Amino acid sequence: MALPDLNSGRRKALRNLATRVCETCWRRHGRRIPVDLEQIAKDADIPVDFRFHKDRLGWIENRNGELRIFIDPELPSVSPPLYRFTLAHELGHFFIPAHWSSLMAGQGIYYEVLPGKLPTLVPEQEANYFAASLLMPDPEFLRQVEGTSLRLTLLRDLKETFAVSLECAAIRHVQTAAGLCAVIVIPPKGQPWMEVSEGLKRMGVNRDSKLAPCGRSPESGDNALGNWFKVPLSKQTLPFAQEVQRYKDGGAIVLLREGFF
């Protein structure tokens, strides 16, 4: 199944919506980074309850005409960045007009997918994109990354500034990058998945592109674009630096950027 990839117009609309939500909160309570998601929910009169579900980290549903968000009670203490992303994702379903209309019409329950998996449903992709844009709103995020390239040192700073995961910061950076770069997420189990910059998309690289064999156990250092992706012959020898962040559970994040390590 091909993974959905939101077009540039839809992405811009979601970023602008997230920025408006943040600016509304800032006008009332002062400009704060990290973004105060609980205050946003409170201002919008959206109850947030904590309830365990064996298959979901969080979800939003219509209960007698009232939309209510539910979050796994262990998330805030076990993984604050994942808790924040899950809450921002569910707020996306509330603020994105088409999602709100669907929920108010009683046409379903939206829910967050499990970590390490990329959603295949377009509404979930939209909520993910909105969530990252709400956690790292354009005015603040673009100022932080202006003139930078995709590096672990930068991502660690973004992680602390915006109270997000390294993975979330990497994906947001790639989505806004002007150059050639990508982030590849290698989960402990299952297939790797990735986000690629607009520049790589113009070369024919997308989320469904097959990774080279080096994609399972990469090391930090120098490589060539053609060793990662199937690209035109003239682009195969483009130098690409790769940085790898490994985790105790066996997973890893690989950063690819044009140039040398």
C-alpha positions as CSV (number, residue, x, y, z in Angstrom):
1,M,0.0,0.0,0.0
2,A,1.4,3.4,-1.0
3,L,1.7,5.8,2.0
4,P,-0.2,9.0,1.6
5,D,1.9,12.1,1.2
6,L,0.1,15.4,1.7
7,N,0.6,17.9,-1.1
8,S,2.4,21.2,-0.5
9,G,-0.9,23.2,-0.4
10,R,-2.4,21.0,2.2
11,R,0.7,21.1,4.3
12,K,0.8,24.9,4.2
13,A,-2.8,25.1,5.2
14,L,-2.2,22.8,8.2
15,R,0.9,24.8,9.2
16,N,-1.0,28.0,9.0
17,L,-3.9,26.6,11.1
18,A,-1.5,25.4,13.8
19,T,0.2,28.8,13.9
20,R,-3.2,30.5,14.3
21,V,-4.1,28.2,17.2
22,C,-0.8,29.0,18.9
23,E,-1.1,32.8,18.3
24,T,-4.6,32.8,19.8
25,C,-3.2,31.2,22.9
26,W,-0.2,33.5,23.0
27,R,-2.4,36.6,22.8
28,R,-4.3,35.5,25.8
29,H,-1.5,34.1,28.0
30,G,1.8,35.3,26.6
31,R,4.2,33.8,24.2
32,R,5.5,30.5,25.6
33,I,7.8,27.8,24.2
34,P,7.3,24.9,24.6
35,V,3.7,25.5,23.5
36,D,1.2,25.0,26.4
37,L,-1.1,22.3,24.9
38,E,-3.1,21.9,28.1
39,Q,-4.0,25.6,28.0
40,I,-5.0,25.4,24.3
41,A,-7.3,22.5,25.2
42,K,-8.7,24.4,28.2
43,D,-9.3,27.6,26.1
44,A,-11.1,25.5,23.5
45,D,-13.2,23.8,26.2
46,I,-12.0,20.3,25.2
47,P,-12.0,17.9,28.2
48,V,-8.8,15.7,28.4
49,D,-9.3,12.5,30.3
50,F,-6.8,9.7,31.1
51,R,-7.9,6.2,30.2
52,F,-6.0,3.0,29.3
53,H,-6.7,1.3,26.0
54,K,-4.7,-1.8,24.9
55,D,-4.4,-0.6,21.3
56,R,-4.4,3.2,21.5
57,L,-2.2,5.9,23.0
58,G,-5.0,8.5,22.6
59,W,-8.2,9.1,20.8
60,I,-11.0,11.7,20.5
61,E,-14.7,10.9,20.3
62,N,-18.1,12.5,20.3
63,R,-20.0,11.8,23.5
64,N,-23.6,13.2,23.4
65,G,-22.5,16.1,21.3
66,E,-19.3,16.9,23.3
67,L,-15.9,16.1,21.9
68,R,-13.6,14.6,24.5
69,I,-9.9,13.6,24.3
70,F,-8.6,10.4,26.0
71,I,-4.9,9.8,26.7
72,D,-3.1,6.7,28.0
73,P,-2.5,7.6,31.7
74,E,1.1,6.3,31.7
75,L,2.3,8.5,28.9
76,P,3.0,11.8,30.8
77,S,5.5,10.0,33.1
78,V,6.8,7.3,30.8
79,S,7.3,9.5,27.7
80,P,6.5,13.2,28.0
81,P,7.4,14.0,24.3
82,L,5.1,11.2,23.1
83,Y,2.4,12.4,25.5
84,R,2.7,15.9,24.0
85,F,2.7,14.6,20.5
86,T,-0.4,12.5,21.1
87,L,-2.3,15.4,22.7
88,A,-1.3,17.7,19.8
89,H,-2.4,15.0,17.4
90,E,-5.9,14.7,19.0
91,L,-6.2,18.5,19.1
92,G,-5.6,18.4,15.4
93,H,-8.7,16.3,14.9
94,F,-10.6,19.0,16.9
95,F,-9.2,22.0,15.0
96,I,-9.0,20.7,11.4
97,P,-12.5,21.6,10.1
98,A,-13.2,18.5,8.1
99,H,-12.2,16.2,11.1
100,W,-14.4,18.3,13.5
101,S,-17.4,18.1,11.1
102,S,-17.0,14.3,10.8
103,L,-16.8,13.8,14.6
104,M,-19.8,16.1,15.2
105,A,-21.8,14.1,12.7
106,G,-21.0,11.0,14.6
107,Q,-19.1,9.4,11.7
108,G,-16.3,7.8,13.7
109,I,-13.7,8.0,16.4
110,Y,-10.2,9.3,15.4
111,Y,-7.3,7.7,17.3
112,E,-3.5,7.9,17.3
113,V,-1.6,4.9,16.0
114,L,1.0,3.1,18.0
115,P,4.6,4.5,18.0
116,G,7.0,3.3,15.4
117,K,4.3,3.0,12.7
118,L,3.4,5.5,10.0
119,P,-0.4,6.0,9.6
120,T,-1.9,5.0,6.3
121,L,-5.2,7.0,6.6
122,V,-5.1,10.6,5.3
123,P,-6.9,12.1,8.4
124,E,-4.2,10.5,10.7
125,Q,-1.4,11.9,8.4
126,E,-3.1,15.3,8.6
127,A,-3.3,15.2,12.4
128,N,0.3,14.1,12.6
129,Y,1.4,17.0,10.4
130,F,-0.8,19.5,12.4
131,A,0.7,18.1,15.7
132,A,4.3,18.7,14.6
133,S,3.4,22.2,13.4
134,L,1.6,23.0,16.7
135,L,4.5,21.7,18.8
136,M,7.0,23.6,16.6
137,P,5.0,26.5,15.1
138,D,6.4,28.1,12.0
139,P,7.4,31.5,13.5
140,E,9.6,30.0,16.2
141,F,10.8,26.8,14.4
142,L,11.8,28.5,11.2
143,R,13.8,31.1,13.1
144,Q,15.6,28.3,15.0
145,V,16.6,26.3,11.8
146,E,17.3,29.2,9.4
147,G,20.6,28.5,7.7
148,T,21.1,25.1,9.3
149,S,21.5,21.6,8.0
150,L,20.1,18.3,9.4
151,R,22.5,17.4,12.2
152,L,22.1,15.6,15.5
153,T,23.5,18.5,17.5
154,L,20.8,20.8,16.1
155,L,18.0,18.2,16.6
156,R,19.0,17.8,20.3
157,D,18.7,21.5,20.8
158,L,15.3,21.5,19.1
159,K,14.2,18.6,21.2
160,E,15.0,20.5,24.4
161,T,13.5,23.8,23.2
162,F,10.2,22.5,22.0
163,A,9.9,19.5,24.3
164,V,9.5,17.0,21.5
165,S,11.2,13.7,20.5
166,L,14.4,13.6,18.4
167,E,12.3,11.8,15.7
168,C,9.7,14.5,15.7
169,A,12.3,17.3,15.4
170,A,14.0,15.5,12.6
171,I,10.8,14.9,10.6
172,R,9.8,18.6,11.0
173,H,13.2,19.8,9.9
174,V,13.1,17.6,6.7
175,Q,9.6,18.7,5.9
176,T,10.7,22.4,5.9
177,A,14.2,21.9,4.4
178,A,15.2,23.6,1.2
179,G,18.1,21.2,0.4
180,L,18.5,17.5,-0.1
181,C,18.0,15.5,3.1
182,A,16.0,12.7,4.7
183,V,15.3,11.0,8.0
184,I,14.9,7.2,8.2
185,V,13.3,5.6,11.2
186,I,14.3,2.1,11.9
187,P,12.0,0.6,14.5
188,P,13.1,-2.4,16.7
189,K,10.6,-4.5,14.7
190,G,9.0,-4.1,11.4
191,Q,10.1,-2.1,8.3
192,P,12.0,1.2,8.2
193,W,10.1,4.2,7.1
194,M,11.2,7.7,6.1
195,E,10.5,11.4,5.5
196,V,12.3,13.0,2.6
197,S,12.7,16.7,1.6
198,E,11.0,18.3,-1.4
199,G,14.4,18.4,-3.2
200,L,14.7,14.6,-3.0
201,K,11.1,14.2,-4.1
202,R,11.9,16.1,-7.2
203,M,14.5,13.4,-7.9
204,G,11.9,10.7,-7.6
205,V,12.7,9.6,-4.1
206,N,9.5,9.3,-1.9
207,R,8.3,7.5,1.2
208,D,7.8,4.3,-0.8
209,S,11.3,4.2,-2.2
210,K,13.2,1.0,-1.4
211,L,16.3,1.4,0.8
212,A,19.6,-0.1,-0.1
213,P,21.0,-3.0,2.0
214,C,23.0,-0.5,4.1
215,G,19.6,0.8,5.4
216,R,19.3,-1.9,8.0
217,S,22.6,-1.3,9.9
218,P,24.1,2.0,8.9
219,E,27.0,3.8,10.6
220,S,27.8,7.5,10.8
221,G,30.1,8.7,8.0
222,D,30.2,9.5,4.3
223,N,28.2,7.8,1.6
224,A,26.7,8.5,-1.8
225,L,23.1,9.1,-2.7
226,G,23.0,6.2,-5.1
227,N,23.9,3.8,-2.3
228,W,20.7,4.7,-0.5
229,F,18.1,5.3,-3.2
230,K,17.4,4.6,-6.9
231,V,18.2,8.0,-8.5
232,P,19.2,9.2,-12.0
233,L,22.8,8.1,-13.0
234,S,24.0,11.7,-12.8
235,K,22.9,12.0,-9.1
236,Q,24.2,8.6,-7.9
237,T,27.6,9.8,-6.8
238,L,26.3,12.9,-4.9
239,P,28.1,12.9,-1.6
240,F,25.7,12.4,1.4
241,A,26.7,12.4,5.1
242,Q,24.8,10.1,7.4
243,E,24.5,10.3,11.1
244,V,23.0,7.5,13.2
245,Q,21.3,7.7,16.6
246,R,20.8,4.3,18.1
247,Y,18.5,3.3,20.9
248,K,18.6,0.6,23.6
249,D,15.6,-1.1,22.2
250,G,17.4,-1.8,18.9
251,G,15.8,1.0,17.0
252,A,17.6,3.9,15.3
253,I,17.2,7.1,13.4
254,V,19.4,7.9,10.4
255,L,19.9,11.4,9.2
256,L,21.0,11.9,5.6
257,R,22.1,15.3,4.2
258,E,23.9,16.4,1.1
259,G,27.6,17.0,1.7
260,F,30.4,15.3,3.7
261,F,30.3,14.2,7.3
